[in-house]
Amino acid sequence: MVIIRAIPDSGYQFSGWSVDASGKENPITVTIDKDKWIVAAFAPLDEKEKAWELNCFIATAAYGSPLHPHVKILRNFRDRCLMPGKLGRMLVRIYYRHSPFIAKIVKKHRALKLLVRISLLPMIAFSYSMLHFSPIVIGIIFAFIFTLPIFFVCFYRRRMKNSQVGFR
């Protein structure tokens, strides 16, 4: 057993553990029976932390940490692309009204975490592209994404038609 204590820098306070540990107790006692990744989270002392400033509830529940790179991409997309506009802020408010309940369910089920991670991948890819590429590159990427399935359907139909001709 090992005792782990999170010690914040000045101006910050400990706010909780994540990944292979949970809760807000500090210090914690951990049994080392395998490799473990334990992350201590800290919050500023002088600001009242708002939920939208750090939390991406569902993604954090699925990935196990607000520090996961995919969660950071989603949070940056929210802050840089959604929050500046009125419609974006409305969508974020709706999300934060309903997502904590969903996140609690996701957090409890390992299979659901995996399903949510897979389901979030298109949104993560979209968010990343919006943050890092020009509109022209984004247009080309999405044109490719949407035309690729059409190409496969046409190819499959042609192949099926040719195989049916041989059976007559």
N, C-alpha and C positions, 0 to 999 in steps of 0.2 A: 504494500500500500504506500501511496505517495500523497503528501499534502501539497496542494497547489494554491497559491495565493496570487490574486491579480492586484497589482499595485499601479494605480493610475498616475499619470503625470499631473503636475499642478494645473488646475483649471478643469480637470475631468473627474468623473466619478465612474466606478464600476457599474455596468448595467446588466450583465448576465453572461452565461456560458453558452456555447453552441457547439455543434458537430457531435463529438463523442461525449459531451457533458451538457447538462442543461440546468436551468434554475438560476437564482440570483444569490445563492449562499456563497459567501467568500470568507475564508478559504473553503475548498472542497477536498474530500479524500477520494482518491481514485485507485482502484485496483488495477495494476498493470498485468493483464493476462494476455494481451496482444498489442500490436501497434495501435496507438490512439492519437487522434488529432483533436486537440482541445483549443478552442478559440475564446479569448476573453474580449468582451465588447465594452467600450467606454463611451460615455456621453458627456458633453460639455456641462459644467456646473452652472454657468451664468445664463444659459438659454433654456427655456422650456421646450423640450424636444417635441416636435409635432410628428404624428405618425408618418406623414408623407415625406418628411425630410430624410429618413433612413430606411424605412420599411418597405419592402415589396413582399407583402405577407405570403402570398401563395408561392412565389419563387423561393423565398427564404425557407419556407416549410419543405419544399421539394428538394432543395439543394443542401439544407441543413445549416446554412450560415448566410448572414447578410453580406459577408465578405467574398462569397463565391464570385468568380469573374462573370458568370452569366447574370447573376443578380445585379452586379454593378452596371452591366450594359443596359439592363432594363431600367434601372434607377436613373442612369444618365439620360436615356431616351425620354423618360418621364420629365426630368428636370429641364432638359434643353429643348425638347420638341413639343411636349404636351402642355406643360405649365405656363408657357408664355401666352397661349391662346385661350379664349373664353371657353370654347368647346372642349379643349384638352383638359382644362381645370374641372369642367363639369364631369367628364369621363373619369378623371382621377377621384373626384369626390364620390361618385357612384361606386367605383372599385373599392375604395377604402371603407365604404359603408357596409359592403357585403363580403369582402374577401377575408376578414378575420375568421368568420365562421367556417369558410371553406378551408382555410389554412389549418385550422385545428383538426379537421378531418384528415387532410393530406398528411399532416405530421405524424399521425398515429398508425398509418398503413404503409408498409414498405413498398408493396406493389403499386399503390396509388402514387407514391412519390415518383416511381419510375415512369408511370404513365404521364404524369404531369410534366416531368422533365422532357419526355419525348414530345408532348403536345406544345411545350413552350419553344422548342427549337425554331419553328418558322418565325415566331415573334422575335426571338433573339436575333436571328439572321436579319430580319427586316430592321430591327432597331439598330443593329450594328451598321448596316448599310446606310441608314439615314444619318448616323452620326459621323461616318468616316468617308463617304463617297459623294461625288457630285451628282446632281439630279440626272445627268445624261447616263452615267454609269449605272445608277439605280434603275433607270428605264430599260437599259439593255439587259440587266440581270433579270428583272421581272418579265420582260418579253421572252427571254429564254426559258424561264421557269414555267410560264404559261403555255408556250408553244411546244415544249418538249412532250408533255402528255398527249397533245393533239397529234404530234408526229408518231408516237407509239401506237395510238389507237388506229391511225390510218395504216401504219405498217402491219399491225395485227390483223386488221380487216382484209388487207390485200393478201396476206399470207393464208388466212382462213379461206378466202375465196379461191385461191390457187390450189389449196389442198382439197377442196370440195370438188373441183373440176376433175381431178385425177380419179375420184371414186365413182364417177358416172359411167 
